[in-house]
Amino acid sequence: MMDLPKLEKIMKEAKYNLAKKEAYLKSLAISSITITRKNEQGENFGVSKLGGDPEVPTNFEWPRHEFGDYRFIAQFNLSEITFPSPLPKTGMLSIFVADDEDQNIFWGADEYAKVFYFKEDEELQTYINTNITPSLRIFGFPIQFEQSIDIPHRPELFKEKELNKRQLSYVCDKVPSLIRKGGYNYLLGYPYYNSLAYDPRKGKEWVSLLTLLSIRSLEWNWHDGGYLMLFIEKDKLAKGDFSNIKTDAG
């Protein structure tokens, strides 16, 4: 997790005169929400969690793709985010992916991920989908959110040529390890990946919604141990419209 004081400390201690670029790097900093596991055991109804079974409205229809049912992977109770963010202040986000044991659907395909937003006044109930292969119905665990900021970590994410080659290399190679960026799941921020050579966002109008690392205990394996990234259009995020989600992994 990183905040402005930590970024300032990193820049002051960095090599290659990066302290002189502090203002530029701070101008790139955007809000991010770090997701960490709670110490408590088990699941409680209506809480934010990774894995397990979702809480959905009584009339909810489980999404399907041509090879079977989508897989539920996470839900976020937005009222648990107690600091400012562009996400709705209340309600539940429920995340599903078109994942199956044979990996028939490419993670960059349209509608690989579906995000459902249930408003606070909707009555929810636990949905246990018996169609899902038992090995993919992993017992989930509760999570919590921490306010953070994020800066780019790959050369292709730096649109301006404000840094020389040594400075850019230091920021991209060293800073992520200093803030343990690769060890977290998070909402918003910049996309995180380790095997792509391009900006996976679909254009300037798209922003990162969610970045998930591969987790063995949840049977998450995105692109051979990489990261799954979900993207949303800025204007739709502002409206709380999660109907059009793009994805990539690497």
Contacts in CASP RR format, 6 or more apart in sequence:
PFRMAT RR
TARGET T0000
AUTHOR 0000-0000-0000
METHOD contacts of the structure
MODEL  1
MMDLPKLEKIMKEAKYNLAKKEAYLKSLAISSITITRKNEQGENFGVSKL
GGDPEVPTNFEWPRHEFGDYRFIAQFNLSEITFPSPLPKTGMLSIFVADD
EDQNIFWGADEYAKVFYFKEDEELQTYINTNITPSLRIFGFPIQFEQSID
IPHRPELFKEKELNKRQLSYVCDKVPSLIRKGGYNYLLGYPYYNSLAYDP
RKGKEWVSLLTLLSIRSLEWNWHDGGYLMLFIEKDKLAKGDFSNIKTDAG
1 34 0 8 1.000
1 146 0 8 1.000
1 148 0 8 1.000
1 179 0 8 1.000
1 180 0 8 1.000
1 184 0 8 1.000
2 148 0 8 1.000
2 149 0 8 1.000
2 150 0 8 1.000
2 151 0 8 1.000
2 179 0 8 1.000
2 181 0 8 1.000
3 147 0 8 1.000
3 148 0 8 1.000
3 149 0 8 1.000
4 26 0 8 1.000
4 29 0 8 1.000
4 149 0 8 1.000
6 179 0 8 1.000
7 25 0 8 1.000
7 26 0 8 1.000
7 29 0 8 1.000
7 149 0 8 1.000
7 151 0 8 1.000
8 22 0 8 1.000
8 26 0 8 1.000
10 175 0 8 1.000
10 178 0 8 1.000
10 179 0 8 1.000
11 18 0 8 1.000
11 19 0 8 1.000
11 21 0 8 1.000
11 22 0 8 1.000
11 25 0 8 1.000
12 19 0 8 1.000
12 22 0 8 1.000
14 170 0 8 1.000
14 174 0 8 1.000
15 166 0 8 1.000
15 170 0 8 1.000
16 164 0 8 1.000
16 166 0 8 1.000
16 167 0 8 1.000
16 170 0 8 1.000
17 167 0 8 1.000
18 25 0 8 1.000
18 167 0 8 1.000
18 170 0 8 1.000
18 171 0 8 1.000
21 162 0 8 1.000
21 163 0 8 1.000
21 167 0 8 1.000
24 160 0 8 1.000
24 162 0 8 1.000
24 163 0 8 1.000
25 151 0 8 1.000
25 171 0 8 1.000
28 151 0 8 1.000
28 152 0 8 1.000
28 158 0 8 1.000
29 149 0 8 1.000
29 150 0 8 1.000
29 151 0 8 1.000
30 149 0 8 1.000
30 150 0 8 1.000
30 151 0 8 1.000
30 188 0 8 1.000
30 189 0 8 1.000
30 190 0 8 1.000
31 84 0 8 1.000
31 85 0 8 1.000
31 86 0 8 1.000
31 147 0 8 1.000
31 148 0 8 1.000
31 149 0 8 1.000
31 150 0 8 1.000
31 188 0 8 1.000
31 189 0 8 1.000
32 148 0 8 1.000
32 149 0 8 1.000
32 150 0 8 1.000
32 186 0 8 1.000
32 187 0 8 1.000
32 188 0 8 1.000
32 189 0 8 1.000
32 190 0 8 1.000
33 81 0 8 1.000
33 85 0 8 1.000
33 87 0 8 1.000
33 145 0 8 1.000
33 146 0 8 1.000
33 147 0 8 1.000
33 148 0 8 1.000
33 186 0 8 1.000
33 187 0 8 1.000
33 188 0 8 1.000
34 145 0 8 1.000
34 146 0 8 1.000
34 147 0 8 1.000
34 148 0 8 1.000
34 184 0 8 1.000
34 185 0 8 1.000
34 186 0 8 1.000
35 50 0 8 1.000
35 143 0 8 1.000
35 144 0 8 1.000
35 145 0 8 1.000
35 184 0 8 1.000
35 185 0 8 1.000
35 186 0 8 1.000
35 187 0 8 1.000
36 143 0 8 1.000
36 144 0 8 1.000
36 146 0 8 1.000
36 184 0 8 1.000
37 50 0 8 1.000
37 141 0 8 1.000
37 142 0 8 1.000
37 143 0 8 1.000
37 144 0 8 1.000
38 141 0 8 1.000
38 142 0 8 1.000
38 143 0 8 1.000
38 144 0 8 1.000
40 142 0 8 1.000
41 141 0 8 1.000
42 139 0 8 1.000
42 140 0 8 1.000
42 141 0 8 1.000
42 142 0 8 1.000
43 49 0 8 1.000
43 52 0 8 1.000
43 139 0 8 1.000
43 140 0 8 1.000
43 141 0 8 1.000
43 142 0 8 1.000
44 142 0 8 1.000
45 55 0 8 1.000
45 126 0 8 1.000
46 55 0 8 1.000
46 75 0 8 1.000
46 77 0 8 1.000
46 92 0 8 1.000
46 124 0 8 1.000
47 77 0 8 1.000
47 80 0 8 1.000
47 142 0 8 1.000
48 74 0 8 1.000
48 75 0 8 1.000
48 76 0 8 1.000
48 77 0 8 1.000
48 80 0 8 1.000
48 142 0 8 1.000
48 143 0 8 1.000
48 144 0 8 1.000
48 145 0 8 1.000
49 74 0 8 1.000
49 75 0 8 1.000
49 140 0 8 1.000
49 141 0 8 1.000
49 142 0 8 1.000
49 143 0 8 1.000
50 73 0 8 1.000
50 74 0 8 1.000
50 140 0 8 1.000
50 141 0 8 1.000
50 143 0 8 1.000
50 185 0 8 1.000
50 215 0 8 1.000
50 218 0 8 1.000
51 72 0 8 1.000
51 73 0 8 1.000
51 74 0 8 1.000
51 138 0 8 1.000
51 139 0 8 1.000
51 140 0 8 1.000
51 141 0 8 1.000
51 218 0 8 1.000
52 72 0 8 1.000
52 137 0 8 1.000
52 138 0 8 1.000
52 139 0 8 1.000
52 140 0 8 1.000
53 72 0 8 1.000
53 126 0 8 1.000
53 127 0 8 1.000
53 128 0 8 1.000
53 129 0 8 1.000
53 137 0 8 1.000
54 72 0 8 1.000
54 75 0 8 1.000
54 94 0 8 1.000
54 126 0 8 1.000
54 127 0 8 1.000
55 75 0 8 1.000
55 92 0 8 1.000
55 94 0 8 1.000
55 124 0 8 1.000
55 125 0 8 1.000
55 126 0 8 1.000
55 127 0 8 1.000
56 94 0 8 1.000
56 116 0 8 1.000
56 118 0 8 1.000
56 124 0 8 1.000
56 125 0 8 1.000
56 127 0 8 1.000
57 118 0 8 1.000
57 122 0 8 1.000
57 123 0 8 1.000
57 124 0 8 1.000
57 125 0 8 1.000
58 123 0 8 1.000
58 125 0 8 1.000
60 116 0 8 1.000
60 127 0 8 1.000
62 69 0 8 1.000
62 70 0 8 1.000
62 127 0 8 1.000
62 129 0 8 1.000
62 131 0 8 1.000
63 69 0 8 1.000
63 70 0 8 1.000
63 96 0 8 1.000
63 114 0 8 1.000
64 70 0 8 1.000
65 98 0 8 1.000
65 105 0 8 1.000
65 111 0 8 1.000
66 104 0 8 1.000
66 105 0 8 1.000
67 98 0 8 1.000
67 100 0 8 1.000
67 102 0 8 1.000
67 104 0 8 1.000
67 105 0 8 1.000
68 100 0 8 1.000
68 131 0 8 1.000
69 129 0 8 1.000
69 131 0 8 1.000
69 132 0 8 1.000
70 96 0 8 1.000
70 97 0 8 1.000
70 98 0 8 1.000
70 99 0 8 1.000
70 114 0 8 1.000
71 96 0 8 1.000
71 97 0 8 1.000
71 98 0 8 1.000
71 99 0 8 1.000
71 100 0 8 1.000
71 132 0 8 1.000
71 136 0 8 1.000
72 94 0 8 1.000
72 95 0 8 1.000
72 96 0 8 1.000
72 129 0 8 1.000
73 95 0 8 1.000
73 96 0 8 1.000
73 97 0 8 1.000
73 99 0 8 1.000
73 212 0 8 1.000
73 218 0 8 1.000
73 220 0 8 1.000
74 94 0 8 1.000
74 95 0 8 1.000
74 210 0 8 1.000
74 212 0 8 1.000
75 92 0 8 1.000
75 93 0 8 1.000
75 94 0 8 1.000
75 95 0 8 1.000
76 92 0 8 1.000
76 93 0 8 1.000
76 95 0 8 1.000
76 187 0 8 1.000
77 91 0 8 1.000
77 92 0 8 1.000
78 87 0 8 1.000
78 88 0 8 1.000
78 89 0 8 1.000
78 90 0 8 1.000
78 91 0 8 1.000
78 92 0 8 1.000
78 93 0 8 1.000
79 89 0 8 1.000
79 90 0 8 1.000
79 91 0 8 1.000
79 120 0 8 1.000
80 144 0 8 1.000
80 145 0 8 1.000
81 87 0 8 1.000
81 89 0 8 1.000
81 145 0 8 1.000
82 145 0 8 1.000
83 147 0 8 1.000
85 187 0 8 1.000
85 188 0 8 1.000
86 188 0 8 1.000
86 237 0 8 1.000
86 238 0 8 1.000
87 93 0 8 1.000
87 187 0 8 1.000
87 188 0 8 1.000
87 237 0 8 1.000
87 240 0 8 1.000
88 117 0 8 1.000
88 240 0 8 1.000
90 119 0 8 1.000
90 120 0 8 1.000
91 117 0 8 1.000
91 118 0 8 1.000
91 119 0 8 1.000
91 120 0 8 1.000
91 122 0 8 1.000
92 117 0 8 1.000
92 118 0 8 1.000
92 124 0 8 1.000
93 115 0 8 1.000
93 116 0 8 1.000
93 117 0 8 1.000
93 242 0 8 1.000
94 115 0 8 1.000
94 116 0 8 1.000
94 117 0 8 1.000
94 118 0 8 1.000
95 113 0 8 1.000
95 114 0 8 1.000
95 115 0 8 1.000
95 210 0 8 1.000
95 230 0 8 1.000
96 113 0 8 1.000
96 114 0 8 1.000
96 115 0 8 1.000
96 116 0 8 1.000
97 107 0 8 1.000
97 112 0 8 1.000
97 113 0 8 1.000
97 114 0 8 1.000
97 228 0 8 1.000
97 247 0 8 1.000
98 105 0 8 1.000
98 109 0 8 1.000
98 111 0 8 1.000
98 112 0 8 1.000
98 113 0 8 1.000
99 105 0 8 1.000
99 136 0 8 1.000
100 133 0 8 1.000
100 136 0 8 1.000
101 133 0 8 1.000
101 135 0 8 1.000
101 136 0 8 1.000
105 112 0 8 1.000
106 112 0 8 1.000
107 222 0 8 1.000
107 223 0 8 1.000
107 228 0 8 1.000
107 247 0 8 1.000
107 248 0 8 1.000
107 249 0 8 1.000
108 246 0 8 1.000
108 247 0 8 1.000
108 248 0 8 1.000
108 249 0 8 1.000
109 247 0 8 1.000
110 246 0 8 1.000
111 245 0 8 1.000
112 247 0 8 1.000
113 228 0 8 1.000
113 230 0 8 1.000
113 245 0 8 1.000
113 247 0 8 1.000
114 245 0 8 1.000
115 209 0 8 1.000
115 230 0 8 1.000
115 232 0 8 1.000
115 242 0 8 1.000
115 245 0 8 1.000
116 242 0 8 1.000
117 240 0 8 1.000
117 241 0 8 1.000
117 242 0 8 1.000
118 124 0 8 1.000
128 137 0 8 1.000
129 137 0 8 1.000
135 219 0 8 1.000
136 219 0 8 1.000
138 217 0 8 1.000
138 218 0 8 1.000
138 219 0 8 1.000
140 218 0 8 1.000
145 187 0 8 1.000
148 186 0 8 1.000
150 181 0 8 1.000
150 186 0 8 1.000
150 188 0 8 1.000
150 189 0 8 1.000
150 190 0 8 1.000
151 171 0 8 1.000
151 175 0 8 1.000
151 190 0 8 1.000
152 158 0 8 1.000
152 171 0 8 1.000
152 172 0 8 1.000
152 190 0 8 1.000
153 171 0 8 1.000
153 172 0 8 1.000
153 175 0 8 1.000
153 176 0 8 1.000
153 181 0 8 1.000
153 190 0 8 1.000
153 192 0 8 1.000
154 172 0 8 1.000
154 193 0 8 1.000
154 196 0 8 1.000
154 199 0 8 1.000
155 168 0 8 1.000
155 172 0 8 1.000
156 197 0 8 1.000
156 198 0 8 1.000
156 199 0 8 1.000
157 190 0 8 1.000
157 191 0 8 1.000
157 199 0 8 1.000
158 168 0 8 1.000
163 171 0 8 1.000
175 181 0 8 1.000
176 182 0 8 1.000
176 192 0 8 1.000
181 192 0 8 1.000
182 192 0 8 1.000
182 213 0 8 1.000
183 213 0 8 1.000
184 213 0 8 1.000
185 210 0 8 1.000
185 211 0 8 1.000
185 212 0 8 1.000
185 213 0 8 1.000
186 192 0 8 1.000
186 210 0 8 1.000
186 211 0 8 1.000
187 209 0 8 1.000
187 210 0 8 1.000
187 211 0 8 1.000
188 207 0 8 1.000
188 208 0 8 1.000
188 209 0 8 1.000
189 207 0 8 1.000
189 208 0 8 1.000
189 211 0 8 1.000
190 208 0 8 1.000
191 199 0 8 1.000
191 200 0 8 1.000
191 201 0 8 1.000
191 208 0 8 1.000
191 211 0 8 1.000
191 227 0 8 1.000
191 229 0 8 1.000
191 231 0 8 1.000
191 248 0 8 1.000
192 211 0 8 1.000
192 227 0 8 1.000
192 229 0 8 1.000
193 200 0 8 1.000
193 226 0 8 1.000
193 227 0 8 1.000
193 229 0 8 1.000
193 248 0 8 1.000
193 249 0 8 1.000
193 250 0 8 1.000
194 226 0 8 1.000
194 227 0 8 1.000
194 250 0 8 1.000
195 223 0 8 1.000
195 224 0 8 1.000
195 226 0 8 1.000
195 250 0 8 1.000
196 248 0 8 1.000
196 250 0 8 1.000
200 229 0 8 1.000
200 231 0 8 1.000
200 248 0 8 1.000
201 207 0 8 1.000
201 208 0 8 1.000
201 231 0 8 1.000
202 231 0 8 1.000
202 246 0 8 1.000
205 233 0 8 1.000
205 234 0 8 1.000
205 235 0 8 1.000
206 231 0 8 1.000
206 232 0 8 1.000
206 233 0 8 1.000
206 234 0 8 1.000
206 246 0 8 1.000
207 231 0 8 1.000
207 232 0 8 1.000
207 233 0 8 1.000
207 234 0 8 1.000
207 237 0 8 1.000
208 229 0 8 1.000
208 230 0 8 1.000
208 231 0 8 1.000
209 230 0 8 1.000
209 231 0 8 1.000
209 232 0 8 1.000
209 237 0 8 1.000
209 242 0 8 1.000
209 245 0 8 1.000
210 229 0 8 1.000
210 230 0 8 1.000
211 227 0 8 1.000
211 228 0 8 1.000
211 229 0 8 1.000
211 230 0 8 1.000
212 220 0 8 1.000
212 222 0 8 1.000
212 227 0 8 1.000
212 228 0 8 1.000
212 229 0 8 1.000
213 220 0 8 1.000
213 222 0 8 1.000
213 226 0 8 1.000
213 227 0 8 1.000
214 220 0 8 1.000
214 221 0 8 1.000
214 222 0 8 1.000
214 225 0 8 1.000
214 226 0 8 1.000
214 227 0 8 1.000
220 228 0 8 1.000
222 228 0 8 1.000
222 249 0 8 1.000
222 250 0 8 1.000
223 249 0 8 1.000
223 250 0 8 1.000
224 250 0 8 1.000
225 250 0 8 1.000
226 249 0 8 1.000
226 250 0 8 1.000
227 249 0 8 1.000
227 250 0 8 1.000
228 247 0 8 1.000
228 248 0 8 1.000
228 249 0 8 1.000
229 247 0 8 1.000
229 248 0 8 1.000
229 249 0 8 1.000
230 245 0 8 1.000
230 246 0 8 1.000
230 247 0 8 1.000
231 245 0 8 1.000
231 246 0 8 1.000
231 247 0 8 1.000
231 248 0 8 1.000
232 242 0 8 1.000
232 244 0 8 1.000
232 245 0 8 1.000
232 246 0 8 1.000
233 244 0 8 1.000
236 242 0 8 1.000
236 243 0 8 1.000
236 244 0 8 1.000
END
